[in-house]
Amino acid sequence: MAISHGDDEELAKEMKNLIQERFQPKEVYINIIGAAVGSHAGPGTLAIFFSNQYPHAE
């Protein structure tokens, strides 16, 4: 999982803790949102990304 934030790392860390408690993901990365998205979304924005891998049917 990954969390991108709009210049609010503390809020991103709080969200990371909530996600870890609820879902126990292998890893959670925190990164800042890029300038293009950040200029439209604004400060305090959080974006959460995840990848769910399903086992292949044989």
PDBQT receptor file of N, H, CA, C and O in Angstrom, charges set to zero:
ATOM      1  N   MET A   1       0.847  -1.166   0.000  1.00  0.00    +0.000 N 
ATOM      2  CA  MET A   1       0.000   0.000   0.000  1.00  0.00    +0.000 C 
ATOM      3  C   MET A   1       0.894   1.231   0.000  1.00  0.00    +0.000 C 
ATOM      4  O   MET A   1       2.055   1.189   0.409  1.00  0.00    +0.000 OA
ATOM      5  N   ALA A   2       0.325   2.306  -0.464  1.00  0.00    +0.000 N 
ATOM      6  H   ALA A   2      -0.617   2.341  -0.796  1.00  0.00    +0.000 HD
ATOM      7  CA  ALA A   2       1.059   3.566  -0.484  1.00  0.00    +0.000 C 
ATOM      8  C   ALA A   2       0.091   4.705  -0.165  1.00  0.00    +0.000 C 
ATOM      9  O   ALA A   2      -1.093   4.656  -0.498  1.00  0.00    +0.000 OA
ATOM     10  N   ILE A   3       0.629   5.716   0.481  1.00  0.00    +0.000 N 
ATOM     11  H   ILE A   3       1.591   5.756   0.751  1.00  0.00    +0.000 HD
ATOM     12  CA  ILE A   3      -0.130   6.924   0.796  1.00  0.00    +0.000 C 
ATOM     13  C   ILE A   3       0.659   8.105   0.252  1.00  0.00    +0.000 C 
ATOM     14  O   ILE A   3       1.848   8.254   0.534  1.00  0.00    +0.000 OA
ATOM     15  N   SER A   4      -0.008   8.936  -0.523  1.00  0.00    +0.000 N 
ATOM     16  H   SER A   4      -0.973   8.816  -0.752  1.00  0.00    +0.000 HD
ATOM     17  CA  SER A   4       0.590  10.191  -0.981  1.00  0.00    +0.000 C 
ATOM     18  C   SER A   4      -0.144  11.326  -0.284  1.00  0.00    +0.000 C 
ATOM     19  O   SER A   4      -1.366  11.290  -0.140  1.00  0.00    +0.000 OA
ATOM     20  N   HIS A   5       0.602  12.329   0.145  1.00  0.00    +0.000 N 
ATOM     21  H   HIS A   5       1.595  12.358   0.028  1.00  0.00    +0.000 HD
ATOM     22  CA  HIS A   5      -0.013  13.434   0.883  1.00  0.00    +0.000 C 
ATOM     23  C   HIS A   5       0.334  14.770   0.258  1.00  0.00    +0.000 C 
ATOM     24  O   HIS A   5       1.370  14.926  -0.389  1.00  0.00    +0.000 OA
ATOM     25  N   GLY A   6      -0.552  15.728   0.465  1.00  0.00    +0.000 N 
ATOM     26  H   GLY A   6      -1.393  15.601   0.990  1.00  0.00    +0.000 HD
ATOM     27  CA  GLY A   6      -0.346  17.103   0.001  1.00  0.00    +0.000 C 
ATOM     28  C   GLY A   6       0.188  17.959   1.127  1.00  0.00    +0.000 C 
ATOM     29  O   GLY A   6      -0.539  18.776   1.691  1.00  0.00    +0.000 OA
ATOM     30  N   ASP A   7       1.475  17.773   1.461  1.00  0.00    +0.000 N 
ATOM     31  H   ASP A   7       2.066  17.110   1.002  1.00  0.00    +0.000 HD
ATOM     32  CA  ASP A   7       2.180  18.565   2.472  1.00  0.00    +0.000 C 
ATOM     33  C   ASP A   7       1.590  18.410   3.874  1.00  0.00    +0.000 C 
ATOM     34  O   ASP A   7       1.493  19.383   4.622  1.00  0.00    +0.000 OA
ATOM     35  N   ASP A   8       1.194  17.177   4.228  1.00  0.00    +0.000 N 
ATOM     36  H   ASP A   8       1.273  16.387   3.621  1.00  0.00    +0.000 HD
ATOM     37  CA  ASP A   8       0.713  16.896   5.589  1.00  0.00    +0.000 C 
ATOM     38  C   ASP A   8       1.168  15.497   5.988  1.00  0.00    +0.000 C 
ATOM     39  O   ASP A   8       0.372  14.559   6.038  1.00  0.00    +0.000 OA
ATOM     40  N   GLU A   9       2.458  15.377   6.268  1.00  0.00    +0.000 N 
ATOM     41  H   GLU A   9       3.104  16.138   6.227  1.00  0.00    +0.000 HD
ATOM     42  CA  GLU A   9       3.044  14.068   6.588  1.00  0.00    +0.000 C 
ATOM     43  C   GLU A   9       2.456  13.477   7.870  1.00  0.00    +0.000 C 
ATOM     44  O   GLU A   9       2.310  12.260   7.977  1.00  0.00    +0.000 OA
ATOM     45  N   GLU A  10       2.122  14.319   8.836  1.00  0.00    +0.000 N 
ATOM     46  H   GLU A  10       2.240  15.309   8.749  1.00  0.00    +0.000 HD
ATOM     47  CA  GLU A  10       1.536  13.815  10.085  1.00  0.00    +0.000 C 
ATOM     48  C   GLU A  10       0.198  13.126   9.827  1.00  0.00    +0.000 C 
ATOM     49  O   GLU A  10      -0.074  12.070  10.397  1.00  0.00    +0.000 OA
ATOM     50  N   LEU A  11      -0.633  13.713   8.977  1.00  0.00    +0.000 N 
ATOM     51  H   LEU A  11      -0.412  14.571   8.514  1.00  0.00    +0.000 HD
ATOM     52  CA  LEU A  11      -1.910  13.100   8.627  1.00  0.00    +0.000 C 
ATOM     53  C   LEU A  11      -1.684  11.776   7.893  1.00  0.00    +0.000 C 
ATOM     54  O   LEU A  11      -2.405  10.805   8.125  1.00  0.00    +0.000 OA
ATOM     55  N   ALA A  12      -0.697  11.738   7.020  1.00  0.00    +0.000 N 
ATOM     56  H   ALA A  12      -0.111  12.527   6.832  1.00  0.00    +0.000 HD
ATOM     57  CA  ALA A  12      -0.364  10.502   6.309  1.00  0.00    +0.000 C 
ATOM     58  C   ALA A  12       0.091   9.418   7.285  1.00  0.00    +0.000 C 
ATOM     59  O   ALA A  12      -0.261   8.251   7.112  1.00  0.00    +0.000 OA
ATOM     60  N   LYS A  13       0.859   9.779   8.299  1.00  0.00    +0.000 N 
ATOM     61  H   LYS A  13       1.145  10.726   8.440  1.00  0.00    +0.000 HD
ATOM     62  CA  LYS A  13       1.309   8.806   9.301  1.00  0.00    +0.000 C 
ATOM     63  C   LYS A  13       0.132   8.284  10.128  1.00  0.00    +0.000 C 
ATOM     64  O   LYS A  13       0.078   7.100  10.461  1.00  0.00    +0.000 OA
ATOM     65  N   GLU A  14      -0.798   9.163  10.452  1.00  0.00    +0.000 N 
ATOM     66  H   GLU A  14      -0.754  10.124  10.182  1.00  0.00    +0.000 HD
ATOM     67  CA  GLU A  14      -2.000   8.726  11.177  1.00  0.00    +0.000 C 
ATOM     68  C   GLU A  14      -2.789   7.719  10.342  1.00  0.00    +0.000 C 
ATOM     69  O   GLU A  14      -3.254   6.704  10.859  1.00  0.00    +0.000 OA
ATOM     70  N   MET A  15      -2.936   8.005   9.052  1.00  0.00    +0.000 N 
ATOM     71  H   MET A  15      -2.559   8.830   8.631  1.00  0.00    +0.000 HD
ATOM     72  CA  MET A  15      -3.648   7.092   8.155  1.00  0.00    +0.000 C 
ATOM     73  C   MET A  15      -2.899   5.767   8.038  1.00  0.00    +0.000 C 
ATOM     74  O   MET A  15      -3.516   4.703   8.003  1.00  0.00    +0.000 OA
ATOM     75  N   LYS A  16      -1.587   5.832   7.979  1.00  0.00    +0.000 N 
ATOM     76  H   LYS A  16      -1.086   6.697   8.008  1.00  0.00    +0.000 HD
ATOM     77  CA  LYS A  16      -0.777   4.610   7.911  1.00  0.00    +0.000 C 
ATOM     78  C   LYS A  16      -1.048   3.732   9.124  1.00  0.00    +0.000 C 
ATOM     79  O   LYS A  16      -1.229   2.522   8.988  1.00  0.00    +0.000 OA
ATOM     80  N   ASN A  17      -1.078   4.333  10.308  1.00  0.00    +0.000 N 
ATOM     81  H   ASN A  17      -0.931   5.316  10.419  1.00  0.00    +0.000 HD
ATOM     82  CA  ASN A  17      -1.346   3.572  11.528  1.00  0.00    +0.000 C 
ATOM     83  C   ASN A  17      -2.731   2.920  11.494  1.00  0.00    +0.000 C 
ATOM     84  O   ASN A  17      -2.884   1.764  11.889  1.00  0.00    +0.000 OA
ATOM     85  N   LEU A  18      -3.729   3.652  11.027  1.00  0.00    +0.000 N 
ATOM     86  H   LEU A  18      -3.604   4.591  10.706  1.00  0.00    +0.000 HD
ATOM     87  CA  LEU A  18      -5.085   3.096  10.918  1.00  0.00    +0.000 C 
ATOM     88  C   LEU A  18      -5.125   1.921   9.941  1.00  0.00    +0.000 C 
ATOM     89  O   LEU A  18      -5.747   0.895  10.215  1.00  0.00    +0.000 OA
ATOM     90  N   ILE A  19      -4.464   2.082   8.815  1.00  0.00    +0.000 N 
ATOM     91  H   ILE A  19      -3.959   2.916   8.592  1.00  0.00    +0.000 HD
ATOM     92  CA  ILE A  19      -4.429   1.022   7.801  1.00  0.00    +0.000 C 
ATOM     93  C   ILE A  19      -3.722  -0.214   8.346  1.00  0.00    +0.000 C 
ATOM     94  O   ILE A  19      -4.192  -1.335   8.155  1.00  0.00    +0.000 OA
ATOM     95  N   GLN A  20      -2.590  -0.012   9.025  1.00  0.00    +0.000 N 
ATOM     96  H   GLN A  20      -2.208   0.898   9.181  1.00  0.00    +0.000 HD
ATOM     97  CA  GLN A  20      -1.841  -1.144   9.570  1.00  0.00    +0.000 C 
ATOM     98  C   GLN A  20      -2.659  -1.899  10.621  1.00  0.00    +0.000 C 
ATOM     99  O   GLN A  20      -2.654  -3.129  10.645  1.00  0.00    +0.000 OA
ATOM    100  N   GLU A  21      -3.351  -1.176  11.477  1.00  0.00    +0.000 N 
ATOM    101  H   GLU A  21      -3.355  -0.176  11.458  1.00  0.00    +0.000 HD
ATOM    102  CA  GLU A  21      -4.160  -1.819  12.509  1.00  0.00    +0.000 C 
ATOM    103  C   GLU A  21      -5.305  -2.629  11.902  1.00  0.00    +0.000 C 
ATOM    104  O   GLU A  21      -5.609  -3.729  12.363  1.00  0.00    +0.000 OA
ATOM    105  N   ARG A  22      -5.933  -2.078  10.871  1.00  0.00    +0.000 N 
ATOM    106  H   ARG A  22      -5.686  -1.184  10.496  1.00  0.00    +0.000 HD
ATOM    107  CA  ARG A  22      -7.136  -2.702  10.306  1.00  0.00    +0.000 C 
ATOM    108  C   ARG A  22      -6.843  -3.824   9.306  1.00  0.00    +0.000 C 
ATOM    109  O   ARG A  22      -7.513  -4.856   9.307  1.00  0.00    +0.000 OA
ATOM    110  N   PHE A  23      -5.814  -3.607   8.438  1.00  0.00    +0.000 N 
ATOM    111  H   PHE A  23      -5.270  -2.768   8.437  1.00  0.00    +0.000 HD
ATOM    112  CA  PHE A  23      -5.603  -4.524   7.318  1.00  0.00    +0.000 C 
ATOM    113  C   PHE A  23      -4.297  -5.313   7.355  1.00  0.00    +0.000 C 
ATOM    114  O   PHE A  23      -4.140  -6.266   6.591  1.00  0.00    +0.000 OA
ATOM    115  N   GLN A  24      -3.366  -4.944   8.215  1.00  0.00    +0.000 N 
ATOM    116  H   GLN A  24      -3.493  -4.170   8.835  1.00  0.00    +0.000 HD
ATOM    117  CA  GLN A  24      -2.062  -5.601   8.330  1.00  0.00    +0.000 C 
ATOM    118  C   GLN A  24      -1.371  -5.832   6.976  1.00  0.00    +0.000 C 
ATOM    119  O   GLN A  24      -1.010  -6.966   6.660  1.00  0.00    +0.000 OA
ATOM    120  N   PRO A  25      -1.183  -4.775   6.176  1.00  0.00    +0.000 N 
ATOM    121  CA  PRO A  25      -0.497  -4.951   4.894  1.00  0.00    +0.000 C 
ATOM    122  C   PRO A  25       0.981  -5.273   5.106  1.00  0.00    +0.000 C 
ATOM    123  O   PRO A  25       1.542  -5.002   6.168  1.00  0.00    +0.000 OA
ATOM    124  N   LYS A  26       1.592  -5.846   4.097  1.00  0.00    +0.000 N 
ATOM    125  H   LYS A  26       1.137  -6.066   3.234  1.00  0.00    +0.000 HD
ATOM    126  CA  LYS A  26       3.020  -6.170   4.189  1.00  0.00    +0.000 C 
ATOM    127  C   LYS A  26       3.851  -4.904   4.366  1.00  0.00    +0.000 C 
ATOM    128  O   LYS A  26       4.758  -4.854   5.196  1.00  0.00    +0.000 OA
ATOM    129  N   GLU A  27       3.528  -3.883   3.573  1.00  0.00    +0.000 N 
ATOM    130  H   GLU A  27       2.791  -3.924   2.899  1.00  0.00    +0.000 HD
ATOM    131  CA  GLU A  27       4.258  -2.616   3.645  1.00  0.00    +0.000 C 
ATOM    132  C   GLU A  27       3.324  -1.453   3.329  1.00  0.00    +0.000 C 
ATOM    133  O   GLU A  27       2.362  -1.602   2.577  1.00  0.00    +0.000 OA
ATOM    134  N   VAL A  28       3.620  -0.296   3.912  1.00  0.00    +0.000 N 
ATOM    135  H   VAL A  28       4.402  -0.175   4.524  1.00  0.00    +0.000 HD
ATOM    136  CA  VAL A  28       2.902   0.937   3.595  1.00  0.00    +0.000 C 
ATOM    137  C   VAL A  28       3.955   2.019   3.361  1.00  0.00    +0.000 C 
ATOM    138  O   VAL A  28       4.746   2.336   4.250  1.00  0.00    +0.000 OA
ATOM    139  N   TYR A  29       3.953   2.569   2.172  1.00  0.00    +0.000 N 
ATOM    140  H   TYR A  29       3.311   2.311   1.450  1.00  0.00    +0.000 HD
ATOM    141  CA  TYR A  29       4.898   3.623   1.814  1.00  0.00    +0.000 C 
ATOM    142  C   TYR A  29       4.202   4.976   1.905  1.00  0.00    +0.000 C 
ATOM    143  O   TYR A  29       3.012   5.095   1.614  1.00  0.00    +0.000 OA
ATOM    144  N   ILE A  30       4.957   5.992   2.312  1.00  0.00    +0.000 N 
ATOM    145  H   ILE A  30       5.923   5.895   2.548  1.00  0.00    +0.000 HD
ATOM    146  CA  ILE A  30       4.438   7.360   2.354  1.00  0.00    +0.000 C 
ATOM    147  C   ILE A  30       5.294   8.214   1.428  1.00  0.00    +0.000 C 
ATOM    148  O   ILE A  30       6.524   8.155   1.453  1.00  0.00    +0.000 OA
ATOM    149  N   ASN A  31       4.607   9.010   0.609  1.00  0.00    +0.000 N 
ATOM    150  H   ASN A  31       3.609   9.058   0.588  1.00  0.00    +0.000 HD
ATOM    151  CA  ASN A  31       5.274   9.871  -0.349  1.00  0.00    +0.000 C 
ATOM    152  C   ASN A  31       4.488  11.168  -0.473  1.00  0.00    +0.000 C 
ATOM    153  O   ASN A  31       3.304  11.204  -0.141  1.00  0.00    +0.000 OA
ATOM    154  N   ILE A  32       5.126  12.228  -0.944  1.00  0.00    +0.000 N 
ATOM    155  H   ILE A  32       6.089  12.198  -1.214  1.00  0.00    +0.000 HD
ATOM    156  CA  ILE A  32       4.423  13.492  -1.158  1.00  0.00    +0.000 C 
ATOM    157  C   ILE A  32       3.817  13.506  -2.566  1.00  0.00    +0.000 C 
ATOM    158  O   ILE A  32       4.409  12.973  -3.505  1.00  0.00    +0.000 OA
ATOM    159  N   ILE A  33       2.656  14.109  -2.706  1.00  0.00    +0.000 N 
ATOM    160  H   ILE A  33       2.176  14.542  -1.944  1.00  0.00    +0.000 HD
ATOM    161  CA  ILE A  33       1.996  14.230  -4.005  1.00  0.00    +0.000 C 
ATOM    162  C   ILE A  33       2.813  15.179  -4.873  1.00  0.00    +0.000 C 
ATOM    163  O   ILE A  33       3.362  16.166  -4.385  1.00  0.00    +0.000 OA
ATOM    164  N   GLY A  34       2.886  14.873  -6.145  1.00  0.00    +0.000 N 
ATOM    165  H   GLY A  34       2.439  14.071  -6.541  1.00  0.00    +0.000 HD
ATOM    166  CA  GLY A  34       3.631  15.710  -7.081  1.00  0.00    +0.000 C 
ATOM    167  C   GLY A  34       2.992  17.082  -7.272  1.00  0.00    +0.000 C 
ATOM    168  O   GLY A  34       1.857  17.317  -6.855  1.00  0.00    +0.000 OA
ATOM    169  N   ALA A  35       3.726  17.968  -7.898  1.00  0.00    +0.000 N 
ATOM    170  H   ALA A  35       4.648  17.778  -8.236  1.00  0.00    +0.000 HD
ATOM    171  CA  ALA A  35       3.286  19.362  -8.065  1.00  0.00    +0.000 C 
ATOM    172  C   ALA A  35       2.016  19.490  -8.901  1.00  0.00    +0.000 C 
ATOM    173  O   ALA A  35       1.150  20.304  -8.578  1.00  0.00    +0.000 OA
ATOM    174  N   ALA A  36       1.890  18.705  -9.966  1.00  0.00    +0.000 N 
ATOM    175  H   ALA A  36       2.593  18.044 -10.228  1.00  0.00    +0.000 HD
ATOM    176  CA  ALA A  36       0.722  18.826 -10.847  1.00  0.00    +0.000 C 
ATOM    177  C   ALA A  36      -0.560  18.457 -10.113  1.00  0.00    +0.000 C 
ATOM    178  O   ALA A  36      -1.542  19.198 -10.171  1.00  0.00    +0.000 OA
ATOM    179  N   VAL A  37      -0.560  17.335  -9.433  1.00  0.00    +0.000 N 
ATOM    180  H   VAL A  37       0.237  16.733  -9.386  1.00  0.00    +0.000 HD
ATOM    181  CA  VAL A  37      -1.752  16.911  -8.681  1.00  0.00    +0.000 C 
ATOM    182  C   VAL A  37      -1.938  17.808  -7.463  1.00  0.00    +0.000 C 
ATOM    183  O   VAL A  37      -3.058  18.221  -7.162  1.00  0.00    +0.000 OA
ATOM    184  N   GLY A  38      -0.864  18.107  -6.771  1.00  0.00    +0.000 N 
ATOM    185  H   GLY A  38       0.046  17.772  -7.015  1.00  0.00    +0.000 HD
ATOM    186  CA  GLY A  38      -0.942  18.937  -5.573  1.00  0.00    +0.000 C 
ATOM    187  C   GLY A  38      -1.494  20.323  -5.834  1.00  0.00    +0.000 C 
ATOM    188  O   GLY A  38      -2.196  20.875  -4.987  1.00  0.00    +0.000 OA
ATOM    189  N   SER A  39      -1.190  20.900  -6.988  1.00  0.00    +0.000 N 
ATOM    190  H   SER A  39      -0.619  20.452  -7.676  1.00  0.00    +0.000 HD
ATOM    191  CA  SER A  39      -1.703  22.247  -7.292  1.00  0.00    +0.000 C 
ATOM    192  C   SER A  39      -3.213  22.240  -7.494  1.00  0.00    +0.000 C 
ATOM    193  O   SER A  39      -3.867  23.261  -7.282  1.00  0.00    +0.000 OA
ATOM    194  N   HIS A  40      -3.770  21.117  -7.896  1.00  0.00    +0.000 N 
ATOM    195  H   HIS A  40      -3.238  20.287  -8.069  1.00  0.00    +0.000 HD
ATOM    196  CA  HIS A  40      -5.222  21.013  -8.087  1.00  0.00    +0.000 C 
ATOM    197  C   HIS A  40      -5.934  20.513  -6.836  1.00  0.00    +0.000 C 
ATOM    198  O   HIS A  40      -7.044  20.952  -6.534  1.00  0.00    +0.000 OA
ATOM    199  N   ALA A  41      -5.300  19.597  -6.109  1.00  0.00    +0.000 N 
ATOM    200  H   ALA A  41      -4.398  19.241  -6.354  1.00  0.00    +0.000 HD
ATOM    201  CA  ALA A  41      -5.944  18.994  -4.934  1.00  0.00    +0.000 C 
ATOM    202  C   ALA A  41      -5.760  19.835  -3.673  1.00  0.00    +0.000 C 
ATOM    203  O   ALA A  41      -6.662  19.907  -2.839  1.00  0.00    +0.000 OA
ATOM    204  N   GLY A  42      -4.600  20.467  -3.531  1.00  0.00    +0.000 N 
ATOM    205  H   GLY A  42      -3.868  20.408  -4.209  1.00  0.00    +0.000 HD
ATOM    206  CA  GLY A  42      -4.351  21.349  -2.395  1.00  0.00    +0.000 C 
ATOM    207  C   GLY A  42      -3.755  20.659  -1.187  1.00  0.00    +0.000 C 
ATOM    208  O   GLY A  42      -3.626  19.435  -1.154  1.00  0.00    +0.000 OA
ATOM    209  N   PRO A  43      -3.389  21.464  -0.184  1.00  0.00    +0.000 N 
ATOM    210  CA  PRO A  43      -2.784  20.942   1.035  1.00  0.00    +0.000 C 
ATOM    211  C   PRO A  43      -3.773  20.053   1.794  1.00  0.00    +0.000 C 
ATOM    212  O   PRO A  43      -4.984  20.267   1.758  1.00  0.00    +0.000 OA
ATOM    213  N   GLY A  44      -3.227  19.062   2.471  1.00  0.00    +0.000 N 
ATOM    214  H   GLY A  44      -2.243  18.888   2.501  1.00  0.00    +0.000 HD
ATOM    215  CA  GLY A  44      -4.072  18.182   3.281  1.00  0.00    +0.000 C 
ATOM    216  C   GLY A  44      -4.665  17.017   2.510  1.00  0.00    +0.000 C 
ATOM    217  O   GLY A  44      -5.368  16.188   3.088  1.00  0.00    +0.000 OA
ATOM    218  N   THR A  45      -4.393  16.941   1.221  1.00  0.00    +0.000 N 
ATOM    219  H   THR A  45      -3.822  17.615   0.751  1.00  0.00    +0.000 HD
ATOM    220  CA  THR A  45      -4.918  15.846   0.410  1.00  0.00    +0.000 C 
ATOM    221  C   THR A  45      -4.221  14.538   0.764  1.00  0.00    +0.000 C 
ATOM    222  O   THR A  45      -3.009  14.511   0.976  1.00  0.00    +0.000 OA
ATOM    223  N   LEU A  46      -4.991  13.459   0.826  1.00  0.00    +0.000 N 
ATOM    224  H   LEU A  46      -5.976  13.482   0.654  1.00  0.00    +0.000 HD
ATOM    225  CA  LEU A  46      -4.430  12.114   0.992  1.00  0.00    +0.000 C 
ATOM    226  C   LEU A  46      -4.924  11.252  -0.158  1.00  0.00    +0.000 C 
ATOM    227  O   LEU A  46      -6.102  11.285  -0.514  1.00  0.00    +0.000 OA
ATOM    228  N   ALA A  47      -4.018  10.485  -0.732  1.00  0.00    +0.000 N 
ATOM    229  H   ALA A  47      -3.061  10.458  -0.443  1.00  0.00    +0.000 HD
ATOM    230  CA  ALA A  47      -4.377   9.513  -1.761  1.00  0.00    +0.000 C 
ATOM    231  C   ALA A  47      -3.854   8.161  -1.288  1.00  0.00    +0.000 C 
ATOM    232  O   ALA A  47      -2.707   8.045  -0.856  1.00  0.00    +0.000 OA
ATOM    233  N   ILE A  48      -4.701   7.146  -1.375  1.00  0.00    +0.000 N 
ATOM    234  H   ILE A  48      -5.632   7.240  -1.726  1.00  0.00    +0.000 HD
ATOM    235  CA  ILE A  48      -4.318   5.811  -0.924  1.00  0.00    +0.000 C 
ATOM    236  C   ILE A  48      -4.317   4.881  -2.129  1.00  0.00    +0.000 C 
ATOM    237  O   ILE A  48      -5.280   4.833  -2.894  1.00  0.00    +0.000 OA
ATOM    238  N   PHE A  49      -3.229   4.147  -2.285  1.00  0.00    +0.000 N 
ATOM    239  H   PHE A  49      -2.447   4.186  -1.663  1.00  0.00    +0.000 HD
ATOM    240  CA  PHE A  49      -3.055   3.223  -3.399  1.00  0.00    +0.000 C 
ATOM    241  C   PHE A  49      -2.826   1.821  -2.843  1.00  0.00    +0.000 C 
ATOM    242  O   PHE A  49      -2.155   1.646  -1.826  1.00  0.00    +0.000 OA
ATOM    243  N   PHE A  50      -3.388   0.832  -3.519  1.00  0.00    +0.000 N 
ATOM    244  H   PHE A  50      -3.932   0.974  -4.346  1.00  0.00    +0.000 HD
ATOM    245  CA  PHE A  50      -3.131  -0.538  -3.100  1.00  0.00    +0.000 C 
ATOM    246  C   PHE A  50      -3.171  -1.465  -4.296  1.00  0.00    +0.000 C 
ATOM    247  O   PHE A  50      -3.763  -1.152  -5.330  1.00  0.00    +0.000 OA
ATOM    248  N   SER A  51      -2.534  -2.603  -4.137  1.00  0.00    +0.000 N 
ATOM    249  H   SER A  51      -2.053  -2.857  -3.298  1.00  0.00    +0.000 HD
ATOM    250  CA  SER A  51      -2.538  -3.644  -5.156  1.00  0.00    +0.000 C 
ATOM    251  C   SER A  51      -2.971  -4.928  -4.466  1.00  0.00    +0.000 C 
ATOM    252  O   SER A  51      -2.388  -5.337  -3.462  1.00  0.00    +0.000 OA
ATOM    253  N   ASN A  52      -3.980  -5.544  -5.007  1.00  0.00    +0.000 N 
ATOM    254  H   ASN A  52      -4.454  -5.212  -5.823  1.00  0.00    +0.000 HD
ATOM    255  CA  ASN A  52      -4.479  -6.794  -4.444  1.00  0.00    +0.000 C 
ATOM    256  C   ASN A  52      -4.221  -7.888  -5.469  1.00  0.00    +0.000 C 
ATOM    257  O   ASN A  52      -4.786  -7.869  -6.562  1.00  0.00    +0.000 OA
ATOM    258  N   GLN A  53      -3.376  -8.831  -5.116  1.00  0.00    +0.000 N 
ATOM    259  H   GLN A  53      -2.918  -8.846  -4.227  1.00  0.00    +0.000 HD
ATOM    260  CA  GLN A  53      -3.030  -9.900  -6.038  1.00  0.00    +0.000 C 
ATOM    261  C   GLN A  53      -3.855 -11.138  -5.699  1.00  0.00    +0.000 C 
ATOM    262  O   GLN A  53      -3.841 -11.627  -4.570  1.00  0.00    +0.000 OA
ATOM    263  N   TYR A  54      -4.567 -11.626  -6.698  1.00  0.00    +0.000 N 
ATOM    264  H   TYR A  54      -4.578 -11.228  -7.615  1.00  0.00    +0.000 HD
ATOM    265  CA  TYR A  54      -5.357 -12.845  -6.537  1.00  0.00    +0.000 C 
ATOM    266  C   TYR A  54      -4.557 -14.029  -7.056  1.00  0.00    +0.000 C 
ATOM    267  O   TYR A  54      -3.830 -13.904  -8.041  1.00  0.00    +0.000 OA
ATOM    268  N   PRO A  55      -4.685 -15.178  -6.399  1.00  0.00    +0.000 N 
ATOM    269  CA  PRO A  55      -3.991 -16.354  -6.918  1.00  0.00    +0.000 C 
ATOM    270  C   PRO A  55      -4.587 -16.763  -8.272  1.00  0.00    +0.000 C 
ATOM    271  O   PRO A  55      -5.799 -16.677  -8.474  1.00  0.00    +0.000 OA
ATOM    272  N   HIS A  56      -3.748 -17.197  -9.171  1.00  0.00    +0.000 N 
ATOM    273  H   HIS A  56      -2.764 -17.267  -9.006  1.00  0.00    +0.000 HD
ATOM    274  CA  HIS A  56      -4.204 -17.629 -10.487  1.00  0.00    +0.000 C 
ATOM    275  C   HIS A  56      -4.892 -18.993 -10.379  1.00  0.00    +0.000 C 
ATOM    276  O   HIS A  56      -4.395 -19.904  -9.717  1.00  0.00    +0.000 OA
ATOM    277  N   ALA A  57      -6.031 -19.111 -11.034  1.00  0.00    +0.000 N 
ATOM    278  H   ALA A  57      -6.436 -18.371 -11.572  1.00  0.00    +0.000 HD
ATOM    279  CA  ALA A  57      -6.745 -20.395 -11.080  1.00  0.00    +0.000 C 
ATOM    280  C   ALA A  57      -6.007 -21.332 -12.028  1.00  0.00    +0.000 C 
ATOM    281  O   ALA A  57      -5.542 -20.921 -13.091  1.00  0.00    +0.000 OA
ATOM    282  N   GLU A  58      -5.907 -22.571 -11.635  1.00  0.00    +0.000 N 
ATOM    283  H   GLU A  58      -6.285 -22.905 -10.771  1.00  0.00    +0.000 HD
ATOM    284  CA  GLU A  58      -5.215 -23.539 -12.496  1.00  0.00    +0.000 C 
ATOM    285  C   GLU A  58      -6.157 -24.579 -13.004  1.00  0.00    +0.000 C 
ATOM    286  O   GLU A  58      -5.748 -25.475 -13.743  1.00  0.00    +0.000 OA
TER     287      GLU A  58
